Amino acid sequence: MQLVIISGLSGAGKTVALKQYEDLGYYCIDNLPLALVANMTERTLHTMEKRYELLAVGIDARESPGEIALFPKYLDSLRERDVDIRVVFLNADEQVLLHRYSDTRRKHPLSDDKTSLLEAIRKEVKLLEPISNAADSIIDTSRLNLHELREKVLEQSHGGGAGKLSVQLMSFGFKHGAPAEADFVFDVRCLPNPHWEPTLRSMTGRDEAVAKWLEQHPQVQKMTSDIRSFLESWMPEYQKQDRAYLTIAIGCTGGKHRSVYLVEKLAKHFGKRFDHIIIKHRESWENQGLRDAEEKK
């Protein structure tokens, strides 16, 4: 039996994720009480009813706070029965959620006459912490369109990578926030910054002039070597698991020069070892009006 629990903030895309699992052949139930998840799983294990061998369950803020607080205990209980279980949590930025609710004019499940939409969103974040803290995968949908979200869900599902690990190398700027979906985050703000060179400021880490300037500094060479060595040691361990997707994020201040340069260098190195390397430059690509672009090597 394979059980997937899908949770997340209201408006972050949980319904889309459940639909994707339904398309993958899972029996999907939205808002099933947590207490019944264990009972349903127990029945399936005893009867081996094939209908529920692939089961995806949606859990969200409509569940009682007391039951949500007990989520880690429910999870431990299911895993003690050798249930193959995975928890996927969908997240999104506050402002993005506000904009989505404004567009759809839907009512937030926690908002009322005394609770504003913003207060409801913040209340929900706190309420769902027992689930988000226990999640095997967190998908930040703030910058994803419908197609990209479906692909993310597919990549994280069992067999979604067809037995191969897809590695996403992402550059970002800390001033815009670290990506919640990252498995590894490396901070390179300590390195010399091309931003302070007037001739390089308008360029990115993909430009030859910026690369040459960075490579003159021993700290950059050592940081590149250290990150590469760390990943060479630990990426094979992720390959051994039933893991379809691994996100490695490298951040500098603005996400335009140093992080972009390092992502390009690492992608070139690991492209020889992995069949599927995805490069995403979050900030610099958006600034150039290429928000939805990704390079695949």
C-alpha positions as CSV (number, residue, x, y, z in Angstrom):
1,M,0.0,0.0,0.0
2,Q,1.2,3.5,-0.8
3,L,-0.4,6.3,1.1
4,V,0.1,10.0,0.3
5,I,-1.1,12.7,2.6
6,I,-1.5,16.0,0.9
7,S,-1.9,19.1,3.0
8,G,-1.1,22.8,2.7
9,L,-2.4,26.4,3.0
10,S,-5.8,27.2,1.5
11,G,-5.2,28.6,-1.9
12,A,-1.8,26.9,-2.4
13,G,-3.0,24.3,-4.8
14,K,-4.0,21.2,-2.7
15,T,-7.0,20.4,-5.0
16,V,-4.7,20.5,-8.1
17,A,-2.3,18.1,-6.3
18,L,-5.0,15.7,-5.4
19,K,-6.3,15.7,-9.0
20,Q,-2.8,14.9,-10.2
21,Y,-2.6,11.9,-7.9
22,E,-6.1,10.8,-9.1
23,D,-4.7,10.9,-12.7
24,L,-1.8,8.7,-11.5
25,G,-4.3,6.0,-10.4
26,Y,-4.6,6.9,-6.7
27,Y,-7.9,6.7,-4.9
28,C,-8.3,10.2,-3.6
29,I,-10.3,11.5,-0.6
30,D,-10.4,15.1,0.4
31,N,-10.8,16.2,4.0
32,L,-10.9,12.7,5.5
33,P,-10.8,13.0,9.3
34,L,-7.3,12.0,10.6
35,A,-8.8,9.4,13.0
36,L,-10.4,7.6,10.0
37,V,-7.1,7.5,8.0
38,A,-5.7,4.9,10.4
39,N,-8.9,2.9,10.4
40,M,-9.1,2.9,6.6
41,T,-5.4,1.9,6.3
42,E,-5.8,-0.9,8.8
43,R,-8.8,-2.3,6.9
44,T,-6.9,-2.2,3.6
45,L,-3.9,-4.0,5.1
46,H,-6.1,-6.8,6.4
47,T,-8.3,-7.2,3.4
48,M,-5.8,-6.3,0.8
49,E,-8.5,-4.5,-1.1
50,K,-6.8,-3.4,-4.3
51,R,-9.1,-0.4,-4.7
52,Y,-7.1,1.4,-1.9
53,E,-3.6,0.1,-2.7
54,L,-2.8,3.6,-3.9
55,L,-4.4,6.1,-1.6
56,A,-4.1,9.9,-1.5
57,V,-5.8,11.8,1.3
58,G,-6.2,15.6,1.7
59,I,-5.9,17.1,5.2
60,D,-6.3,20.8,5.8
61,A,-7.5,23.5,8.2
62,R,-11.0,22.1,8.1
63,E,-9.8,19.3,10.5
64,S,-10.0,20.2,14.2
65,P,-7.0,21.8,15.8
66,G,-6.7,19.0,18.3
67,E,-6.5,16.3,15.6
68,I,-4.0,18.4,13.7
69,A,-1.8,18.7,16.8
70,L,-1.8,14.9,17.0
71,F,-0.7,14.5,13.4
72,P,2.9,13.4,14.2
73,K,1.5,10.6,16.4
74,Y,-0.8,9.4,13.7
75,L,2.1,9.4,11.3
76,D,4.3,7.3,13.7
77,S,1.5,4.9,14.2
78,L,1.0,4.4,10.4
79,R,4.8,3.9,9.8
80,E,4.9,1.3,12.6
81,R,2.6,-0.8,10.5
82,D,5.0,-0.6,7.6
83,V,2.7,1.6,5.5
84,D,4.6,3.3,2.7
85,I,3.6,6.8,3.5
86,R,4.6,10.2,2.1
87,V,3.5,13.7,3.3
88,V,3.4,16.5,0.8
89,F,2.8,20.1,2.0
90,L,1.9,23.0,-0.4
91,N,2.9,26.4,0.7
92,A,2.8,29.9,-0.8
93,D,3.7,33.5,0.1
94,E,1.3,35.6,2.1
95,Q,0.9,38.2,-0.7
96,V,0.4,35.5,-3.3
97,L,-2.4,33.9,-1.3
98,L,-4.0,37.3,-0.7
99,H,-3.9,38.0,-4.5
100,R,-5.4,34.5,-5.3
101,Y,-8.3,35.0,-2.8
102,S,-8.9,38.5,-4.3
103,D,-9.1,37.0,-7.8
104,T,-11.4,34.1,-6.9
105,R,-13.4,36.0,-4.2
106,R,-13.6,32.7,-2.3
107,K,-13.9,32.7,1.5
108,H,-11.0,31.5,3.6
109,P,-12.1,28.6,5.8
110,L,-10.7,30.4,8.9
111,S,-12.0,33.9,8.2
112,D,-15.2,35.3,9.7
113,D,-16.7,38.6,10.8
114,K,-14.0,39.0,13.4
115,T,-11.0,37.6,11.4
116,S,-9.6,39.3,8.4
117,L,-8.2,37.3,5.4
118,L,-4.6,38.1,6.4
119,E,-5.2,37.1,10.0
120,A,-6.9,33.9,8.7
121,I,-3.8,33.0,6.6
122,R,-1.4,33.6,9.4
123,K,-3.6,31.6,11.8
124,E,-3.7,28.7,9.3
125,V,0.1,28.7,9.0
126,K,0.4,28.3,12.7
127,L,-2.4,25.7,12.9
128,L,-0.8,23.5,10.2
129,E,2.7,23.6,11.6
130,P,2.5,19.9,13.0
131,I,1.9,18.8,9.4
132,S,4.3,21.1,7.6
133,N,7.1,20.2,10.1
134,A,6.5,16.5,9.4
135,A,6.3,16.8,5.6
136,D,8.6,14.8,3.4
137,S,8.3,17.4,0.7
138,I,7.3,21.1,0.8
139,I,6.2,22.6,-2.6
140,D,6.2,26.4,-2.7
141,T,3.6,27.2,-5.3
142,S,4.1,31.0,-5.2
143,R,5.8,31.2,-8.6
144,L,4.3,28.1,-10.2
145,N,1.6,28.0,-12.8
146,L,-0.9,25.2,-13.1
147,H,1.2,23.1,-15.5
148,E,4.4,23.6,-13.3
149,L,2.6,22.5,-10.2
150,R,1.3,19.3,-11.8
151,E,4.9,18.6,-12.9
152,K,6.2,19.2,-9.4
153,V,3.6,16.8,-8.0
154,L,4.4,14.2,-10.6
155,E,8.2,14.4,-10.0
156,Q,7.7,13.8,-6.3
157,S,5.3,10.9,-6.7
158,H,6.4,7.2,-6.5
159,G,8.0,6.3,-9.8
160,G,7.5,9.9,-11.1
161,G,11.2,10.0,-12.1
162,A,11.1,6.6,-13.8
163,G,13.8,5.4,-11.4
164,K,16.1,8.4,-12.1
165,L,16.9,11.3,-9.8
166,S,16.2,14.7,-11.3
167,V,18.4,17.4,-9.8
168,Q,17.4,21.0,-9.8
169,L,20.1,23.6,-9.2
170,M,18.5,26.9,-8.3
171,S,20.0,30.3,-7.7
172,F,18.1,32.8,-5.6
173,G,18.5,36.1,-3.6
174,F,18.1,36.0,0.2
175,K,16.5,39.4,0.1
176,H,13.5,37.8,-1.7
177,G,13.4,34.8,0.7
178,A,14.9,31.3,0.6
179,P,13.0,28.7,-1.4
180,A,10.9,26.5,0.9
181,E,11.1,23.6,-1.5
182,A,14.9,23.3,-1.3
183,D,16.5,20.1,0.1
184,F,19.9,21.9,0.4
185,V,20.5,25.6,0.8
186,F,24.0,27.1,0.5
187,D,24.7,30.7,1.5
188,V,27.4,32.4,-0.6
189,R,26.9,36.0,0.6
190,C,30.4,35.9,2.1
191,L,32.0,35.9,-1.3
192,P,33.3,39.0,-3.2
193,N,30.3,40.7,-4.8
194,P,30.4,41.8,-8.5
195,H,27.5,44.2,-7.7
196,W,30.0,46.8,-6.5
197,E,31.9,46.8,-9.8
198,P,30.1,49.4,-11.9
199,T,30.9,47.6,-15.2
200,L,29.5,44.3,-13.9
201,R,26.4,45.5,-12.1
202,S,24.0,45.1,-15.0
203,M,25.3,41.7,-15.9
204,T,24.6,38.3,-14.3
205,G,26.7,35.3,-13.3
206,R,26.1,33.8,-16.7
207,D,28.2,36.6,-18.4
208,E,31.8,35.8,-19.1
209,A,33.1,39.0,-17.6
210,V,31.4,38.3,-14.3
211,A,32.7,34.7,-14.3
212,K,36.3,35.8,-14.9
213,W,36.1,38.5,-12.2
214,L,34.8,35.9,-9.6
215,E,37.4,33.3,-10.6
216,Q,40.2,35.7,-9.7
217,H,39.2,35.3,-6.0
218,P,40.5,32.3,-4.1
219,Q,37.4,32.3,-1.8
220,V,35.2,31.7,-4.9
221,Q,37.3,28.8,-6.0
222,K,37.3,27.2,-2.5
223,M,33.5,27.7,-2.1
224,T,32.9,26.0,-5.5
225,S,35.1,23.1,-4.6
226,D,33.7,22.6,-1.1
227,I,30.0,22.6,-2.3
228,R,30.9,20.3,-5.2
229,S,32.7,17.9,-2.8
230,F,29.8,17.9,-0.3
231,L,27.3,17.1,-3.1
232,E,29.5,14.4,-4.6
233,S,29.5,12.7,-1.2
234,W,25.7,12.9,-0.4
235,M,23.8,13.0,-3.7
236,P,24.4,9.3,-4.3
237,E,22.6,8.6,-1.0
238,Y,19.5,10.3,-2.3
239,Q,19.8,8.4,-5.6
240,K,19.5,5.1,-3.6
241,Q,16.2,6.2,-2.1
242,D,12.8,6.2,-3.9
243,R,13.4,9.9,-4.7
244,A,12.4,11.5,-8.0
245,Y,13.5,15.0,-7.3
246,L,16.3,16.9,-5.4
247,T,16.5,20.7,-5.2
248,I,19.8,22.4,-4.4
249,A,19.5,26.1,-3.8
250,I,22.4,28.5,-3.8
251,G,21.7,32.0,-2.5
252,C,23.5,35.4,-2.5
253,T,22.1,38.8,-1.7
254,G,20.2,39.6,-4.9
255,G,20.4,36.2,-6.7
256,K,22.0,37.8,-9.8
257,H,25.8,37.2,-9.8
258,R,27.5,34.9,-7.3
259,S,24.7,32.3,-6.9
260,V,24.0,32.3,-10.6
261,Y,27.7,31.7,-11.4
262,L,28.0,28.8,-8.9
263,V,24.8,27.1,-10.2
264,E,26.2,27.2,-13.7
265,K,29.5,25.8,-12.6
266,L,27.9,23.0,-10.6
267,A,25.4,22.2,-13.4
268,K,28.3,21.8,-15.9
269,H,30.1,19.5,-13.4
270,F,27.2,17.3,-12.4
271,G,25.7,17.2,-15.9
272,K,28.2,14.5,-16.7
273,R,27.0,12.3,-13.9
274,F,23.2,12.8,-13.9
275,D,20.8,12.3,-16.8
276,H,18.5,15.1,-15.7
277,I,19.9,18.4,-14.5
278,I,17.5,21.4,-14.3
279,I,18.9,24.9,-14.0
280,K,16.6,27.6,-12.5
281,H,17.8,31.2,-11.9
282,R,14.9,32.5,-9.8
283,E,15.6,36.2,-9.4
284,S,17.8,37.1,-12.4
285,W,15.5,35.3,-14.9
286,E,12.4,37.0,-13.6
287,N,14.1,40.4,-13.8
288,Q,14.7,39.7,-17.5
289,G,11.1,38.9,-18.1
290,L,11.7,35.1,-18.3
291,R,9.8,34.1,-15.2
292,D,8.6,30.8,-16.6
293,A,11.8,29.7,-18.3
294,E,13.9,26.7,-17.3
295,E,16.9,25.2,-18.9
296,K,17.2,21.4,-19.1
297,K,20.4,19.7,-19.8
